[in-house]
Amino acid sequence: MKRLFLCFSLILCLYSIENLVSQNKTQKNLLFIITDQQRYDALTIAGNFIIKTPNLDRLAKSGAYFKNAYTPVAVCGPARASILTGTTINTNGVTTNDKTYYYNTEPVMTMKTFDEILSEKGYHTFYFGKWHVLTNHAKVYKNNKKYAKNGKYIFDHGGQNYLYQDYLDSVFPKRNLERGELLDYFSNRPYVPDPIDVNFGLTYKDLKNKKPESQPNYHGKSSIPTEHTITAFYAKKTIDAIEKIKDKPFSITTSFHFPHAPMIPSEPYHSMYNPNKMIVPKSINDQMENSPYKNANNREKLTQFADKEKIKYMIANYYGLISEIDFWVGKILDKLEETNLTENTLIIFTSDHGEMLGAHGMREKNVFYEESSHVPLLISMPSEIPGNTKVDGYVSNVDLFATIIDYLKVGNYKSDGQSLRDLIENKETNHGKYVVTEWDYRGPTAPNYMIVKDGWKMMIPYTEDSKVLDALYNLKDDPFEMNNLLGKNPNKNRYADIVADLKNDLLLWLQKNNSKHYQGVLKRKLI
């Protein structure tokens, strides 16, 4: 009897192991790749005939390419909180970059991230690169190294950069500056500045007692060998993780720092794009007399970003950083194919927000213009998503949480977004008719809501009495958003029906998301 029991137990054990192995072979994995500050048109497939992104194009053609994807909010921390939790900033409370890492003044981002859910379901989760949300959500990650040599936790502010510095010290030690070089304070390595750089024409001696500038002021050529850049560093960690975890269900996020500033690519990427051949934004000298963003991003003082010759250097460096990312995305995709994981891995590529890159004479993000709010989005999983799928519908990155939960089949979880499956499969749906983006950094001192529908974009604040100009743009006729049809326009009454339709949809969206600003928007007179 005892032998019979042992034999039965052994059979059950073998059956369980066989089932587990079988389950792992068919388990859907997740590879989430996010860049920082990449605008929607910085892809060849988006119609940009200057930039070279063959591997991102390859990813787009293997699945779904979204032409009209927008950030939930055009700044790092809030956008990432929305992506990870599938909630709007009205729901999660992360309205500024200050409400990240160890923020505890008030409860924010109290809901689970998709990786916390996947971890509970048996997934092995890894996160490489820029974090920039609440640190307490990072406990689920199984990264081998979680602390830099200086004791910094990699999910602290700047933590993963400290880890990179440890690596850089071993492969490319610090050295004295040579003639014509300045110090890049992000990598602590020398670089040669370009004409748009804030310190161009100065020497290190001139700057010795000067406080370092913020990252967006640095532009030029890095001295770091291309195989040792921070982009290469985290891409290699991703490739190693895929190899080590290939027989288990996984969720891996690769969060590239670039093309965010400092825009200092290494060779060959610095020389890949000739500044003289870069196309200057058509809106670079927009006078902004009827725009709510006339004084945004310090544009009236930072005049170098409205300089038609200097901006070409920024564009060339920006494209170079993206082409470097593209190269390493190709290596990551190759690794998935080599390990036979491509078929059942949900691959998502996107960015947290865009970059103005001289449009309207501005740099960076923080505004609702297309260059800042419209982002790339590519989703692939050959077992379920047909290749060469193009989605025209308007979507938000807040939808990615629900999409991941749907395709990985891990249950039902509340989200402010909606799975993109119906749009991908071209099913009848109201999803995609319009998209809303938020902004709530300093209250109604700038537009707080943007809604895009049928080629029309409206931007408004959320109070009845805000002095901020309302804005309406016809993106079909005015793709560079230089002609505001509201605000000071004496003929704005002509657009009353369009404004009423957009306002109605915005109110429905606010109502659906239980927004505290519903009444303010309702009472605001737009015409």
N, C-alpha and C positions, 0 to 999 in steps of 0.2 A: 504493500500500500504506500509506504514511504517512497519507494522507487517510482511508483506511478505518479505520485504528487510532484516529485522532482522533475520527472520527464515532462509533465504537463506544464510546470512552471517554466522550464527551458523553452518549450514550444511557444508559450505566450511571450517570453522575452524576445525570442528570435522574430516573432511576428511583429512585435512592437518596433524593433529596430528596423525591420524591413519597411514597415509603414512610414517610419520617421525618415528613412533614406529616400523613399519614394516621394514623400511630402516635400522634402528639401529640394529634390530635383525639379519639382513643378512649382515650388513656392515663387511668387512674384517678388522681385527685389526692387529697390529704389536707388537710383543714382540722381541726386539733385545737385545741379551745377548752377551757381549764382555768381554773377559778376557784380561789381560795384560801379554804378554810374554809367552804364552802357545804354545809349539811346536806341530807339527802335530801328533807325535807318543805318546803323553801323554794322550792316551785314550785306554781303553781296546779294543774297536772295531777296533782300528788301528793295533792290533796285539801285544800290550804291555801286557804281561801276569803277570806283577808285580803290576801295578797301578790298583786301584779299582774305576771305574767310571760307576756304574750301571745306574744312571739316565741320563747321557749323552748318554750312549748306548741305553737306552730306547727312548730318543729323536731321535737318529739316525735311529733306526728301525721303528719309526713312520712316517718317511719321507725319505729324501734324505741325503745320506752320501757321501761327496766329498773326494775322495782319494788324489787328486792332486790340492789342493787349495793353493795359494801363496799370501803373502802380496804384496801390490803395492810397498812398500818400508819398509825396516826392521828397523824402528824406530818409536816411539810413535806418535808424533804430525803429521808428514807427512802422516803416514798410516791412521790415523783417519780422517784427512782432505780429503783424497782420498775416504775413505769409505762413509763419510757423503755426499760428493758432486758428487761421481761417476766420478771423474776426476783424471788424472795423475798429478804428481808433476810438470811436464812440463807445464800443463794447469793451475793448481791452484797456483803455485808459492811457496807452502809450502815445502821447501826443507830441512829445519832443525827444530829442536824443538824450536829454538829461535823465529821462525816466528809464534808464537801462542799467545793466550791471547790478549794482547793489542799492538801487533806489528803493526806499521804504517809507517815504513820507506819507504815501497813501497806497492802498492796494491797486496794483496794475498787473496786467497779464496773468491773471489768476487761473486761467484755463490751461489745459494740457496742450502741448505741441504735438504735431503729428509724430515726431520721433518718440515722445514719451508714450504715446499710444502703441506705436509699433514695437517698442521695447517690451511693453506688457504682453504683447502677442508673440514674443519669442524672437523678435528680430535683433540682430547684432547691429548696433548703431555707432557710427563714427562721424566726426565732424572735423574738417580740416580748413583752416583759414579764418577769415574775419567773422567775429561773432556779433557783438553789438546789440544784444538784448539782455534780459534779466539772467544773471549768472545761475540762479537756482534751477533753471530749466536744463542745465548742461550735465546733470548728474548721470544721465542715461548713457553718455558716450563712453565707448570702450577704447579710446585712444591709448596707445602704449605709453606715451609721454604726456603727462598732464601738468608738469611744472618745469619752468626754465631754471637754469643754474642759479639765477638770482632769487629763486623762490617764488616767482610770480606764477600764478595759476593761469593756464592757457585760456580760460574763459573769463579772466579779468579784463579790464580795459587795457588794450595793447598786449595782452598776454601771449597770443600766438606769434606776434612780432618778436617778442623776447625769445621765444623758442627758435625762431628763424635766425636771430642774432647769434645764438649759440652755435648754430650750424655754420653761419657765415664766418664766424671767428676761426673755425677749424679749416675752412676751405679757401677763404679769401680774407686773410687778416687785414686789420686796419693798417694804413700806411700814410705817410706824409703827403700833403697835396703837392701836385706838380704845377708848373706855370699854366695859368688859364683855368685851373680847377677851383671849385668851391665844395663845401661839404653839404651833402644831402642828409638832413637830420632824421629822415625816415629810416634809411639804411645805415647811417653813420659811415658812409663811404663816399669817395670823391665823385663829382660829376662835372661836366662842362656845360655851362648855362647857354641857353638859346636866347635870342633877342627879346622874347616876351617875358623872360625870367625877371623877377623883381630886382635881382642883384646883378643883372647883366652889365658888364663893363667895370665891375668892382673886383677887388682882390680879397683874398681871405684876410689880409692884414686890415683892409678897410672895414671888414665886418667883425673883427675879433671881439669887440666890446658891444656889438649890436645884438639885441634879442632876436632869436630865430623867428622867421616869418611862419605863418600857417602853411600847411601843405599845398593849398591851391596856388601859391605864389612861385612854386619851383617847376622849372621846365628845362629840359636839356638831355644830355647823353650820360648815362650811368657808366661807371667804370667796372661794374660787376659783370663777370663773364656770364653769358646767356644761360649756361647750364646751372648756374647757382642763383638765379633770381628768385624772388619770393613766389613768383608764379610757377617756376619749375619745381621749387621745393614742395609746395603743396600738391601739385599734380603728381609728383613721384610718390608722395605719401598715399595718395588715392590709389595709384596703381599697385603699390605694395599691399594695401588693405584688401583690394579685390583678390589678389593672389592668395592671401592668407585666409580669407573668409569665403572663398568661392563655393564651398560645399555646405554653407549655412545661409539661411535667409538674412539679408542685410539691408540696411539703409545707410548710404554714405552720402554726406554732403561735402562738396568742394566749394568753398566760398573764396573766390579770388578777390584780392584787394583791388586790383586794377580793372578798368582803366581810370579809376579814381586817382586824384592827385596824391603825391607829386608825379607829374607826367614826365618821368625820366626813364625811358626805355634803354635797355642795353643793345649793343650791336648783335645781330644785324638789323634789329627792328628799328633802331633810331634812324638808320639810313634807308629803310625800306620805302619810305614815302618822301618824295621831294617836296619840300614846302612850297616851292614855286608853282607846283602843279596842283596844289590844293584849291578847292573851290570855296570862296568866301560866302558865308550865309547872306542870302538876299535881304534879310532884315537887319543886317549889322548896323546900319545907320538910321534905323527907325527912330523918329523923334518922340514917339510914345506920348503924344499930347492927349490922346483919348484912351489911355491904357491904365488899368489899375496897378501896373507894375513899373511905372515911370521911375520910381526910386528904389526898385527891388535890387537885391544882391549888390548893393553899393555901386551900381552901374555908372552913376554920374561921376564918381571919383576914380574908379578903376577903368580909366579910358583906354588902357592897352588892349582890352578885350573888344574894343570897337575900332581898333587899328587894323585896316585891311591887310597890311603886310605882316604885322606881328602875329595875328591870329592864325596865319598859315602854319607857323611852327607848332602851335598848340594842336591843331588838327592833325598834322603829320605825326606828332608824338602819340596822340590819342589813338590813331589808327594803328600805329606800330605796337602799342600795348595790347590792342585787341587781336592783332595777328599773332602775337606771341601766345595769348590765351587759346586762340584757334589751334595753333600747333599742338599744344598740350591736350586740348580736348580730343584731338585726333589720336594721340597716344593712349588716352584713357579709353576711347571707343575701341581701339585695336586690342586693348587688354580684355575688354568684355568679350570680344569675338574670339580671341585666343582661348578663353576659358569657357566658351560655349554658353555664355550668360546673356547675350544680347536679346535673344528671342523673348525671354521672360523677365527682362529688367525694364521697369518704367524709368525712362530717362527724361528729365525735365531740365531745360536750360532757360534761364531768364536773368533779369537784373533787378535790383531793388528800385532803381529810378534812372533817369537819363542825365544828360549833360547839355547845357545850353551851347557851349562851344562857339561863342561869339554871336549867336542869334540874339537879336535885339540889343547887341552890345554887351551881353552878359556872359558870365561863366557860371558853372555849377548847376544847382537844381532849385528846389524850394518854390517853384512856380508851376502854374497849370499849362504853360505853353507846351506844344507837342514835344519839343526837344527834351524837356524835363520830365514829362509825365507819361509819355508813350514809350513802352519798353519792348524788347524782343521776348518772344515766348515760343519755344519749340518743345514738343512732347512726342516721344517715340516709345513704342513697345510692339515690335513686329508681330507678336502672337495675337494682338488685339487691335492694333491701329494700322490701317492700310497706309502704305507709302504714298507720298505726293498728295497728302490731304491738306487742303488750304481752308482755313476758317476765317471768314470775313466778319463774323459777329463781334460785337464789342464785349470784351471780357476784362476782368480784374485779376490781379495776382492773389486777391483774397479767395478766389475760386480754387486755388491749387490744393489747399488742405482737403476739401471735399473730393477733389479729383483723385488724390493719392489714396484716400480711404476707400473710394469706389473701386479703382483698378486693382488695389491690393486685397480687396475683399476682406477687410478686417472688422466689419461691423457698421453700426450706425452711430454717428457722433454729430452733435449740434455744430452748426457753422453758419456764419453770416453769408458765406459764399455758396456756390452751387457747382456740382461736378460738371466738368466740360465734356463729358462723354456724349451727351446728346448732340452737341454742336459738332464734335469730331465725327460722329456717325450720321450727321446730316438728318437728324430726326426733327419732327415738328416740335418746336419749343419757343417760348417767349424769352428764354434766356438769350442774351446777346443783342437784344434790341437797343439797349443803351448801357452806359457804364458811368459810374460816379467815382470821383476821387476827392479826398478830403484834405484839409489843412487847418490846423488849430493851434499854431505855435503861440501866438500872442493875441488871441481873440479876434474880433472882427476888424482888425487893422489892415487886413489883406483879404482877397477872396478866400472863402472857407470851403466852398463846394464848386466842383466842376462836373457838368454832365455833358456827355457826347452822345448824339443820336442822329442818325440819318445824315451825317456830314455836318451837323450843326454843333457848335460847342458854346455852352453858356457858363460863365463864372460869376458867382455872387457871394457876398458875405452872409452871415446867418442871423443878423439882427435887422429889425425894421428901420433903425435910425443910423446905421453905419454910414460913414461918409465915403466909403470905398466905392469906386466906380463899378457899376455892373458892366459885364462884357458879353457880347455875342459875336461869334465868328462863323462865317460860312467857309468851312474847310475845303469845300470843293472848288470854290472860286478864289479863295484867299488862304491857301495852304500855309502861308508863313505868318498868318495872324497879325496883319498890319492894319486892318480896317475894322475897328470895333463898331458894330452896328447899334450899340446902346450907348450908355454914358452921355457924352456931349453931342451925340449925333442928333441933329434937328429933325431927322426923318425916321426916328426910331419907332414911331407908331406903325410904320409899315410892317414891322416884324412882331406885332402883338400876338398873332395866332401861334407863331413858332415859339415865342417866349412862354405863352400860356401852356403849350403842350410840354415843353421841357420842364417848366416849373411843376406841373402836375406829376410828371414821372419822378422828379426829384422828391416831391412830397411823399409819394408812395414808397420810395426807397427809404426815406427817413422814418416813415411810419413802420415799415417792415423791421427796421433795425432799432426801434424804440428810441429814436434820437431825442435828446433834450432840446434840440434846436428846431424841432418841427414848427412850433408856433412862431418863432422868429422869422423863419423862411416864409411861412404862410402869410404873415402880415406885411412882408416887404413888398413895396410897390416898385415894379421893374419898368413899367412903361408909364 
